[in-house]
Amino acid sequence: MTQPVAPRAATAATAQTPATSEAAQPAVAPARAEVVVDLAAVRHNVSVLAGKAAASGAATMAVVKADGYGHGAVAVGRAALAAGASWLGVCTIAEALALRDGGITAPVLSWLDLVSDDHLPGVAAGVDIGVASTRQLAAVRAAAITAGRPARVHLKIDTGLSRNGCPAADWPGLVTAAAKTEAEGLVQVVAVWSHLALADVPGHPSLDRQAARLDAAWRVATDAGLRPIRHLANAAATLTRPDLHYDLVRPGIAVYGLDPIGPPPSGFGLRPAMAFRTRVALVKRVPAGEGVSYGHEWTTPAATTLALLPVGYADGVPRRLGGPPSGVGGMRVLIGGRRLPVVGRVCMDQMVVDCGDHPVAEGELAVLFGPGDDGEPTAHDWANALGTIHYEIVTGLRLGRVSRTVVRDPGKATGGGQAAADPGGGRSGSMTEGAR
Ligand SMILES: Cc1ncc(COP(=O)(O)O)c(C=O)c1O
């Protein structure tokens, strides 16, 4: 894998002096489990995505909702902006304000605020807001009056995902209301936009159908005198459908190096940015015939060495990854260069690895998943075993209990790269100040 694999003490020692007092503490308590984020991989991935967008004349909005898909929104956002993105996308005004608190002044779109949400802080902070109904437009308008500045809005049409977005029947009414509010000087209609249902199936006919509906909705807006841009493409469409780039693309998962289309890998040279690792807490030799973990669902077939890892489902390791019958089985962990099986049930705080007769030491690094470069499992492997998607894996780790270390330039500094610990586990932007 590309992340430096330094002992915890070395990681803390190589941390750059962070800008915040919280992160400026000299030492970080040893992590039981740690997410390591490789910002060089993020920059690489964004340059691939932004390069594709630029080739068709589009700008790039890096999606950093859900705390940057678990990678750290401010650190990823700043890395993405440095690598060619010019916008950031989030789900809520609270997420947008966390970016502003982190010093990010670039355009930020917040797209899933509720009519009942307080839009005022977003409008006051110059956050662009996705609007899908006249009721929400009224809420944004009221916020603009209070803020004393026009709100920047992106009108969202439902083109076939049947999720968030204005239904086609209500669209003319929303456009008319938006044009009136723009004439009042209370909003600026920046964009007409939508979201694809099947972008990971690039040839699916629904993509063209959704694009045609977006075009029709945009024409209604331009006929009403508005001059919005258009945006539609997520990561999969950014990589595979240049004809759908319009003015702006909104890639998310590929920013983090996870393939939006494969497996098999779709060949865009993305680099996974997250590794999840821990250290062996205890090593013991156990005779044949001993039951392991709750329920004794696995019994040692012969004398063997067991390694205890201090990480479990309360940290975000799905219990179903444990051995059968409770789990699906097949979970491996990379210890000492070997992929070794997790045996028995995954518990709340711990799990057991069967090391056979291989030597293993307490304190040794155990990689649960990573880019896969050294043979460690990947987030994709976990997702496949569980019948889910890697999006759910990387956003499902329990930051706070699990610490996060952001590495700006792996390999630049000996051993640890340039790293900063994230003691807040993703709270606000504290660690990310130090990371960049
Ligand atoms: C509206 C919108 N745009 C873009 C994205 C990014 O999608 P992806 O991570 O598949 O690139 C998302 C993610 O769910 C989204 O909700």
The ligand as an SDF file (V2000), in Angstrom:
LIG
                    3D

 16 16  0  0  0  0  0  0  0  0999 V2000
  -26.6590   14.9020   -5.9190 C   0  0  0  0  0  0  0  0  0  0  0  0
  -25.3850   14.1200   -5.9290 C   0  0  0  0  0  0  0  0  0  0  0  0
  -24.4210   14.4460   -6.8100 N   0  0  0  0  0  0  0  0  0  0  0  0
  -23.2600   13.7720   -6.8760 C   0  0  0  0  0  0  0  0  0  0  0  0
  -23.0160   12.7220   -6.0250 C   0  0  0  0  0  0  0  0  0  0  0  0
  -21.7140   11.9770   -6.1350 C   0  0  0  0  0  0  0  0  0  0  0  0
  -21.9720   10.6420   -6.5220 O   0  0  0  0  0  0  0  0  0  0  0  0
  -20.7780    9.6140   -6.6960 P   0  0  0  0  0  0  0  0  0  0  0  0
  -20.1820    9.4400   -5.3480 O   0  0  0  0  0  0  0  0  0  0  0  0
  -21.4260    8.3670   -7.1790 O   0  0  0  0  0  0  0  0  0  0  0  0
  -19.8320   10.2170   -7.6730 O   0  0  0  0  0  0  0  0  0  0  0  0
  -23.9820   12.3500   -5.0750 C   0  0  0  0  0  0  0  0  0  0  0  0
  -23.7460   11.2220   -4.1920 C   0  0  0  0  0  0  0  0  0  0  0  0
  -24.6070   10.5580   -3.6870 O   0  0  0  0  0  0  0  0  0  0  0  0
  -25.2090   13.0760   -5.0410 C   0  0  0  0  0  0  0  0  0  0  0  0
  -26.1560   12.7820   -4.1490 O   0  0  0  0  0  0  0  0  0  0  0  0
  1  2  1  0
  2  3  1  0
  2 15  2  0
  3  4  2  0
  4  5  1  0
  5  6  1  0
  5 12  2  0
  6  7  1  0
  7  8  1  0
  8  9  2  0
  8 10  1  0
  8 11  1  0
 12 13  1  0
 12 15  1  0
 13 14  2  0
 15 16  1  0
M  END
$$$$
